[in-house]
C-alpha cells in the first residue's frame, strides 16, 4: 500500500479574498433570510427595524434611510419603501418627525434573534478567539477601504 503526501494546495489555508468574503456573506445571509421569511420580513426590513430599535434617540426617516443606505449601499428610494412597509405592517410608528419601533417590531426582532441564536452558535462555534479577532480586523479594514473606494466613485 502506498501513500502520497498531501500537496501544498491541499494543506494550505484558503486565502481571504473578495470571493471568499462574498460566499461567506451569502451563506450566512441565506440562513438569516430563511428565518426572516417565516416572520414575513425582508433582510433590508430587518436591518431598518434593528436600526430603529437600537438607536440611542428617536430617528427621523431621513436618518434611518441614511443609516440603512450606509450599511447596505441600497438605493434611498428602496429604503424609503422598506420604511413604508414597516409602518404599514405596524412594526414602526410615526411620532411627529420620528419613526419609533412598536412593541410588535421589538417582539419580531426578539423572535428572530431567539430563532437564529442556535444557528449562529453552530456556525461560529469552535472558531478560536484569535482567529475571530484576526478576521474581524481584516474585515473592518476591507470594509473601510471599500467604503472609501465607493465614496470616490460616487463623488
N, CA, C and O of each residue as an XYZ file, in Angstrom:
620
protein
N       0.848     -1.170      0.000
C       0.000      0.000      0.000
C       0.892      1.231      0.000
O       1.786      1.355      0.836
N       0.653      2.127     -0.924
C       1.451      3.342     -0.986
C       0.580      4.527     -0.590
O      -0.628      4.560     -0.824
N       1.238      5.477      0.009
C       0.546      6.716      0.356
C       1.312      7.870     -0.250
O       2.520      7.795     -0.476
N       0.609      8.895     -0.495
C       1.258     10.089     -1.025
C       1.053     11.227     -0.045
O       0.025     11.319      0.627
N       2.026     12.065      0.020
C       1.921     13.231      0.894
C       0.940     14.229      0.273
O       0.876     14.364     -0.949
N       0.200     14.906      1.095
C      -0.711     15.917      0.547
C       0.071     16.996     -0.188
O       1.190     17.344      0.189
N      -0.524     17.500     -1.213
C       0.122     18.575     -1.954
C      -0.013     19.870     -1.167
O      -0.842     19.979     -0.263
N       0.803     20.838     -1.519
C       0.765     22.130     -0.835
C      -0.616     22.766     -0.953
O      -1.098     23.387     -0.006
N      -1.256     22.614     -2.116
C      -2.565     23.245     -2.292
C      -3.641     22.573     -1.443
O      -4.634     23.207     -1.086
N      -3.450     21.287     -1.115
C      -4.436     20.582     -0.298
C      -4.314     20.956      1.172
O      -5.288     20.841      1.915
N      -3.131     21.405      1.609
C      -2.933     21.709      3.017
C      -2.852     23.198      3.306
O      -2.914     23.604      4.466
N      -2.716     24.007      2.284
C      -2.589     25.451      2.501
C      -3.925     26.042      2.950
O      -4.995     25.631      2.500
N      -3.827     26.996      3.831
C      -5.037     27.685      4.287
C      -5.624     28.479      3.125
O      -4.886     29.022      2.304
N      -6.939     28.544      3.058
C      -7.540     29.335      1.982
C      -7.188     30.813      2.148
O      -7.046     31.323      3.260
N      -7.058     31.459      1.037
C      -6.726     32.881      1.052
C      -8.018     33.680      1.128
O      -8.972     33.413      0.398
N      -8.035     34.656      2.013
C      -9.192     35.548      2.101
C      -9.154     36.507      0.917
O      -8.153     37.186      0.686
N     -10.239     36.553      0.180
C     -10.358     37.482     -0.933
C     -11.823     37.860     -1.093
O     -12.668     37.422     -0.313
N     -12.121     38.661     -2.088
C     -13.498     39.124     -2.289
C     -14.465     37.977     -2.498
O     -15.589     38.013     -1.997
N     -14.048     36.968     -3.224
C     -14.926     35.824     -3.475
C     -15.231     35.077     -2.187
O     -16.386     34.753     -1.915
N     -14.199     34.801     -1.389
C     -14.398     34.091     -0.123
C     -15.296     34.899      0.809
O     -16.176     34.344      1.467
N     -15.073     36.201      0.860
C     -15.904     37.074      1.684
C     -17.355     37.030      1.211
O     -18.274     36.899      2.020
N     -17.555     37.139     -0.093
C     -18.906     37.107     -0.639
C     -19.607     35.789     -0.380
O     -20.785     35.770     -0.023
N     -18.894     34.684     -0.555
C     -19.503     33.374     -0.308
C     -19.903     33.208      1.152
O     -20.976     32.681      1.447
N     -19.050     33.654      2.063
C     -19.375     33.568      3.488
C     -20.569     34.458      3.815
O     -21.466     34.058      4.558
N     -20.575     35.664      3.257
C     -21.689     36.587      3.496
C     -23.008     35.991      3.018
O     -23.994     35.981      3.755
N     -23.023     35.500      1.799
C     -24.283     34.976      1.254
C     -24.717     33.686      1.931
O     -25.914     33.416      2.030
N     -23.778     32.894      2.394
C     -24.149     31.683      3.133
C     -24.835     32.065      4.448
O     -25.891     31.530      4.787
N     -24.228     32.986      5.174
C     -24.811     33.416      6.446
C     -26.120     34.183      6.225
O     -27.085     33.995      6.964
N     -26.145     35.033      5.218
C     -27.360     35.796      4.928
C     -28.497     34.864      4.513
O     -29.654     35.100      4.861
N     -28.172     33.818      3.780
C     -29.186     32.848      3.388
C     -29.854     32.220      4.599
O     -31.069     32.021      4.608
N     -29.065     31.906      5.621
C     -29.637     31.364      6.851
C     -30.585     32.374      7.494
O     -31.701     32.028      7.883
N     -30.138     33.614      7.602
C     -30.961     34.654      8.220
C     -32.224     34.897      7.404
O     -33.311     35.007      7.969
N     -32.094     34.982      6.087
C     -33.271     35.240      5.251
C     -34.292     34.111      5.343
O     -35.494     34.354      5.229
N     -33.831     32.886      5.547
C     -34.745     31.762      5.728
C     -35.607     31.991      6.977
O     -36.818     31.772      6.951
N     -34.976     32.430      8.058
C     -35.703     32.717      9.293
C     -36.601     33.940      9.105
O     -37.762     33.922      9.512
N     -36.077     34.993      8.497
C     -36.859     36.215      8.299
C     -38.120     35.959      7.488
O     -39.177     36.518      7.784
N     -38.014     35.120      6.471
C     -39.170     34.826      5.620
C     -40.311     34.225      6.430
O     -41.479     34.505      6.164
N     -39.978     33.406      7.410
C     -41.021     32.817      8.267
C     -41.739     33.878      9.094
O     -42.865     33.674      9.547
N     -41.075     35.005      9.283
C     -41.657     36.097     10.066
C     -42.207     37.217      9.184
O     -42.688     38.232      9.688
N     -42.135     37.030      7.883
C     -42.719     37.992      6.961
C     -41.963     39.300      6.833
O     -42.568     40.341      6.573
N     -40.656     39.265      7.011
C     -39.853     40.484      6.890
C     -38.650     40.198      5.997
O     -38.127     39.084      5.983
N     -38.220     41.203      5.261
C     -37.066     41.067      4.380
C     -35.776     41.377      5.141
O     -35.804     41.897      6.256
N     -34.673     41.054      4.526
C     -33.367     41.377      5.110
C     -33.258     42.884      5.325
O     -32.893     43.336      6.410
N     -33.576     43.658      4.291
C     -33.482     45.113      4.411
C     -34.444     45.632      5.469
O     -34.116     46.568      6.198
N     -35.615     45.044      5.559
C     -36.579     45.444      6.585
C     -36.045     45.182      7.976
O     -36.225     46.001      8.878
N     -35.397     44.061      8.156
C     -34.814     43.720      9.451
C     -33.685     44.683      9.800
O     -33.562     45.091     10.955
N     -32.866     45.049      8.833
C     -31.779     45.996      9.079
C     -32.352     47.354      9.487
O     -31.863     47.979     10.429
N     -33.383     47.806      8.783
C     -34.003     49.093      9.106
C     -34.681     49.055     10.475
O     -34.552     49.994     11.261
N     -35.389     47.990     10.753
C     -36.062     47.865     12.045
C     -35.038     47.815     13.173
O     -35.222     48.457     14.206
N     -33.970     47.063     12.984
C     -32.922     46.988     14.008
C     -32.288     48.361     14.233
O     -31.962     48.713     15.367
N     -32.113     49.135     13.166
C     -31.553     50.481     13.313
C     -32.463     51.341     14.184
O     -31.980     52.116     15.010
N     -33.764     51.211     14.005
C     -34.710     51.989     14.818
C     -34.728     51.500     16.261
O     -34.785     52.306     17.190
N     -34.679     50.195     16.449
C     -34.743     49.623     17.797
C     -33.484     49.947     18.601
O     -33.570     50.225     19.797
N     -32.335     49.915     17.966
C     -31.071     50.098     18.686
C     -30.609     51.550     18.746
O     -29.576     51.842     19.349
N     -31.349     52.455     18.137
C     -30.963     53.872     18.156
C     -31.002     54.409     19.589
O     -31.902     54.079     20.362
N     -30.029     55.227     19.925
C     -29.985     55.825     21.260
C     -31.055     56.889     21.435
O     -31.478     57.171     22.556
N     -31.494     57.480     20.329
C     -32.537     58.507     20.358
C     -33.442     58.266     19.156
O     -33.015     57.658     18.174
N     -34.684     58.734     19.221
C     -35.587     58.560     18.070
C     -34.959     59.089     16.786
O     -34.269     60.108     16.793
N     -35.208     58.383     15.688
C     -34.606     58.722     14.400
C     -35.657     59.244     13.446
O     -36.801     58.788     13.451
N     -35.267     60.192     12.638
C     -36.140     60.663     11.567
C     -36.085     59.655     10.424
O     -35.156     58.850     10.346
N     -37.077     59.697      9.541
C     -36.990     58.821      8.368
C     -35.691     59.034      7.582
O     -35.064     58.070      7.143
N     -35.289     60.300      7.406
C     -34.052     60.570      6.663
C     -32.830     59.950      7.341
O     -31.936     59.437      6.668
N     -32.793     60.000      8.671
C     -31.660     59.418      9.394
C     -31.650     57.899      9.247
O     -30.589     57.296      9.086
N     -32.823     57.284      9.303
C     -32.880     55.832      9.107
C     -32.490     55.446      7.689
O     -31.770     54.470      7.480
N     -32.966     56.212      6.718
C     -32.582     55.943      5.322
C     -31.068     56.036      5.176
O     -30.448     55.171      4.557
N     -30.476     57.074      5.740
C     -29.025     57.245      5.631
C     -28.282     56.088      6.297
O     -27.283     55.606      5.764
N     -28.759     55.644      7.451
C     -28.086     54.549      8.149
C     -28.187     53.243      7.368
O     -27.190     52.536      7.216
N     -29.362     52.921      6.879
C     -29.536     51.680      6.121
C     -28.779     51.761      4.807
O     -28.143     50.792      4.392
N     -28.845     52.909      4.155
C     -28.101     53.087      2.906
C     -26.608     52.897      3.139
O     -25.929     52.252      2.341
N     -26.102     53.451      4.223
C     -24.683     53.298      4.547
C     -24.295     51.856      4.813
O     -23.207     51.418      4.439
N     -25.184     51.123      5.459
C     -24.882     49.733      5.786
C     -25.000     48.819      4.576
O     -24.149     47.956      4.359
N     -26.057     49.007      3.784
C     -26.354     48.078      2.688
C     -26.014     48.613      1.307
O     -26.099     47.882      0.321
N     -25.635     49.869      1.227
C     -25.375     50.507     -0.068
C     -26.612     50.409     -0.958
O     -26.512     50.209     -2.169
N     -27.769     50.553     -0.338
C     -29.046     50.414     -1.029
C     -29.520     51.762     -1.554
O     -29.126     52.815     -1.054
N     -30.362     51.709     -2.557
C     -30.964     52.897     -3.136
C     -31.870     53.561     -2.090
O     -32.691     52.881     -1.473
N     -31.734     54.879     -1.882
C     -32.561     55.555     -0.872
C     -34.066     55.382     -1.102
O     -34.822     55.244     -0.140
N     -34.505     55.387     -2.354
C     -35.927     55.211     -2.629
C     -36.387     53.815     -2.199
O     -37.498     53.649     -1.695
N     -35.540     52.833     -2.397
C     -35.862     51.464     -1.971
C     -35.951     51.387     -0.444
O     -36.831     50.719      0.100
N     -35.035     52.073      0.240
C     -35.053     52.072      1.702
C     -36.316     52.774      2.204
O     -36.936     52.320      3.166
N     -36.697     53.874      1.559
C     -37.948     54.561      1.959
C     -39.146     53.633      1.783
O     -40.055     53.629      2.613
N     -39.150     52.851      0.711
C     -40.213     51.875      0.507
C     -40.227     50.827      1.610
O     -41.291     50.393      2.053
N     -39.051     50.429      2.045
C     -38.945     49.474      3.149
C     -39.514     50.083      4.426
O     -40.251     49.416      5.152
N     -39.183     51.338      4.707
C     -39.725     52.008      5.893
C     -41.243     52.116      5.801
O     -41.943     51.925      6.796
N     -41.754     52.423      4.604
C     -43.206     52.475      4.412
C     -43.839     51.124      4.733
O     -44.904     51.062      5.347
N     -43.185     50.051      4.319
C     -43.690     48.710      4.603
C     -43.675     48.396      6.093
O     -44.596     47.758      6.604
N     -42.639     48.839      6.789
C     -42.568     48.627      8.236
C     -43.659     49.424      8.954
O     -44.235     48.956      9.936
N     -43.935     50.626      8.456
C     -45.029     51.430      9.017
C     -46.372     50.749      8.764
O     -47.194     50.622      9.672
N     -46.584     50.319      7.541
C     -47.855     49.670      7.183
C     -48.050     48.366      7.945
O     -49.179     47.986      8.255
N     -46.953     47.684      8.244
C     -47.025     46.424      8.967
C     -47.105     46.582     10.476
O     -47.176     45.591     11.203
N     -47.095     47.811     10.945
C     -47.200     48.053     12.379
C     -45.932     47.755     13.155
O     -45.977     47.563     14.370
N     -44.799     47.715     12.464
C     -43.530     47.462     13.138
C     -42.814     48.749     13.519
O     -41.986     48.765     14.429
N     -43.140     49.828     12.814
C     -42.701     51.180     13.143
C     -43.946     52.052     13.220
O     -44.978     51.737     12.626
N     -43.836     53.154     13.959
C     -44.924     54.121     14.045
C     -44.314     55.520     13.949
O     -43.228     55.777     14.470
N     -45.036     56.418     13.272
C     -44.594     57.802     13.185
C     -44.995     58.528     14.468
O     -46.130     58.423     14.933
N     -44.041     59.260     15.023
C     -44.287     60.075     16.206
C     -43.701     61.442     15.918
O     -42.529     61.702     16.188
N     -44.536     62.317     15.365
C     -44.035     63.606     14.909
C     -43.072     63.391     13.766
O     -43.416     62.757     12.768
N     -41.866     63.914     13.906
C     -40.861     63.812     12.843
C     -40.029     62.527     12.940
O     -39.102     62.327     12.155
N     -40.357     61.669     13.891
C     -39.539     60.479     14.123
C     -40.302     59.199     13.829
O     -41.533     59.166     13.837
N     -39.538     58.148     13.571
C     -40.102     56.803     13.450
C     -39.630     56.002     14.652
O     -38.438     55.939     14.951
N     -40.587     55.393     15.331
C     -40.279     54.616     16.525
C     -40.683     53.164     16.315
O     -41.675     52.886     15.641
N     -39.928     52.246     16.882
C     -40.339     50.842     16.800
C     -41.544     50.606     17.705
O     -41.649     51.198     18.779
N     -42.432     49.756     17.270
C     -43.582     49.379     18.087
C     -43.214     48.151     18.921
O     -42.159     47.544     18.731
N     -44.103     47.802     19.841
C     -43.882     46.565     20.598
C     -43.804     45.378     19.648
O     -42.996     44.470     19.843
N     -44.654     45.389     18.611
C     -44.632     44.294     17.635
C     -43.289     44.241     16.912
O     -42.785     43.153     16.632
N     -42.706     45.387     16.609
C     -41.394     45.425     15.961
C     -40.311     44.880     16.864
O     -39.452     44.119     16.419
N     -40.345     45.264     18.130
C     -39.361     44.756     19.095
C     -39.532     43.249     19.286
O     -38.548     42.513     19.360
N     -40.781     42.795     19.365
C     -41.052     41.366     19.543
C     -40.581     40.562     18.335
O     -40.056     39.459     18.488
N     -40.766     41.111     17.141
C     -40.309     40.413     15.940
C     -38.793     40.234     15.966
O     -38.290     39.144     15.694
N     -38.064     41.305     16.294
C     -36.607     41.187     16.355
C     -36.177     40.206     17.438
O     -35.220     39.456     17.246
N     -36.870     40.200     18.569
C     -36.536     39.260     19.639
C     -36.778     37.824     19.174
O     -35.974     36.936     19.458
N     -37.876     37.597     18.465
C     -38.188     36.251     17.979
C     -37.152     35.794     16.953
O     -36.703     34.649     16.989
N     -36.779     36.678     16.051
C     -35.759     36.342     15.054
C     -34.431     36.048     15.753
O     -33.740     35.090     15.408
N     -34.084     36.873     16.731
C     -32.845     36.653     17.477
C     -32.835     35.316     18.196
O     -31.828     34.607     18.188
N     -33.960     34.970     18.819
C     -34.053     33.689     19.528
C     -33.951     32.518     18.557
O     -33.351     31.491     18.873
N     -34.535     32.675     17.387
C     -34.516     31.598     16.399
C     -33.150     31.442     15.742
O     -32.742     30.331     15.406
N     -32.450     32.545     15.559
C     -31.145     32.468     14.897
C     -30.003     32.168     15.858
O     -28.933     31.747     15.418
N     -30.199     32.372     17.152
C     -29.110     32.180     18.114
C     -28.487     30.782     18.040
O     -27.262     30.678     17.980
N     -29.279     29.708     18.043
C     -28.630     28.385     17.977
C     -27.944     28.130     16.628
O     -26.935     27.428     16.562
N     -28.492     28.698     15.571
C     -27.860     28.551     14.248
C     -26.514     29.271     14.255
O     -25.504     28.736     13.799
N     -26.522     30.484     14.776
C     -25.300     31.273     14.859
C     -24.250     30.560     15.694
O     -23.070     30.551     15.343
N     -24.678     29.960     16.801
C     -23.742     29.241     17.663
C     -23.102     28.075     16.916
O     -21.911     27.807     17.077
N     -23.892     27.388     16.105
C     -23.330     26.261     15.340
C     -22.368     26.752     14.252
O     -21.337     26.124     14.007
N     -22.697     27.852     13.613
C     -21.846     28.372     12.539
C     -20.526     28.908     13.094
O     -19.464     28.620     12.543
N     -20.582     29.677     14.168
C     -19.397     30.346     14.701
C     -18.698     29.550     15.797
O     -17.551     29.841     16.134
N     -19.374     28.553     16.356
C     -18.810     27.794     17.463
C     -17.525     27.088     17.106
O     -17.364     26.586     15.994
N     -16.611     27.054     18.056
C     -15.365     26.320     17.875
C     -14.288     27.067     17.110
O     -13.181     26.552     16.952
N     -14.581     28.257     16.637
C     -13.539     29.043     15.954
C     -12.707     29.717     17.046
O     -13.255     30.419     17.896
N     -11.403     29.512     17.029
C     -10.562     30.098     18.083
C     -10.708     31.619     18.156
O     -10.789     32.289     17.127
N     -10.742     32.160     19.375
C     -10.905     33.608     19.546
C      -9.867     34.430     18.775
O     -10.180     35.502     18.259
N      -8.639     33.926     18.700
C      -7.607     34.688     17.984
C      -7.888     34.721     16.476
O      -7.549     35.695     15.805
N      -8.499     33.671     15.949
C      -8.888     33.673     14.539
C     -10.030     34.661     14.303
O     -10.043     35.382     13.305
N     -10.983     34.687     15.227
C     -12.090     35.648     15.096
C     -11.577     37.081     15.186
O     -12.039     37.955     14.452
N     -10.625     37.323     16.079
C     -10.060     38.664     16.211
C      -9.324     39.073     14.936
O      -9.469     40.202     14.469
N      -8.539     38.161     14.377
C      -7.810     38.472     13.136
C      -8.794     38.718     11.994
O      -8.642     39.670     11.230
N      -9.802     37.856     11.884
C     -10.801     38.035     10.825
C     -11.532     39.363     11.005
O     -11.796     40.061     10.027
N     -11.858     39.712     12.240
C     -12.533     40.981     12.497
C     -11.697     42.173     12.065
O     -12.218     43.123     11.481
N     -10.409     42.126     12.349
C      -9.525     43.222     11.933
C      -9.463     43.331     10.413
O      -9.544     44.429      9.863
N      -9.320     42.211      9.745
C      -9.231     42.210      8.281
C     -10.545     42.702      7.672
O     -10.535     43.527      6.758
N     -11.671     42.200      8.174
C     -12.965     42.614      7.622
C     -13.214     44.105      7.838
O     -13.742     44.772      6.948
N     -12.847     44.636      8.995
C     -13.003     46.072      9.239
C     -12.137     46.881      8.274
O     -12.574     47.909      7.758
N     -10.924     46.421      8.032
C     -10.031     47.107      7.097
C     -10.597     47.069      5.677
O     -10.611     48.086      4.983
N     -11.062     45.900      5.250
C     -11.623     45.757      3.903
C     -12.868     46.633      3.761
O     -13.027     47.318      2.751
N     -13.750     46.619      4.760
C     -14.967     47.437      4.688
C     -14.619     48.918      4.601
O     -15.216     49.644      3.807
N     -13.679     49.368      5.392
C     -13.269     50.772      5.343
C     -12.690     51.164      3.995
O     -13.005     52.228      3.461
N     -11.852     50.311      3.452
C     -11.265     50.602      2.142
C     -12.325     50.588      1.041
O     -12.319     51.443      0.155
N     -13.239     49.610      1.101
C     -14.290     49.541      0.086
C     -15.208     50.757      0.183
O     -15.607     51.307     -0.843
N     -15.546     51.183      1.396
C     -16.367     52.390      1.571
C     -15.663     53.620      0.980
O     -16.292     54.456      0.331
N     -14.363     53.714      1.214
C     -13.598     54.841      0.667
C     -13.584     54.806     -0.871
O     -13.733     55.842     -1.519
N     -13.407     53.625     -1.440
C     -13.427     53.498     -2.895
C     -14.802     53.867     -3.467
O     -14.894     54.548     -4.488
N     -15.857     53.413     -2.805
C     -17.209     53.742     -3.277
C     -17.454     55.241     -3.173
O     -18.050     55.834     -4.072
N     -17.002     55.859     -2.091
C     -17.160     57.297     -1.940
C     -16.440     58.047     -3.064
O     -16.952     59.035     -3.590
N     -15.257     57.570     -3.420
C     -14.515     58.209     -4.514
C     -15.220     58.027     -5.853
O     -15.215     58.931     -6.688
N     -15.821     56.872     -6.055
C     -16.516     56.613     -7.305
C     -17.804     57.443     -7.444
O     -18.212     57.794     -8.551
N     -18.423     57.742     -6.319
C     -19.717     58.431     -6.370
C     -19.602     59.916     -6.050
O     -20.611     60.616     -5.965
N     -18.375     60.396     -5.873
C     -18.176     61.822     -5.548
C     -18.373     62.701     -6.754
O     -18.244     63.921     -6.656
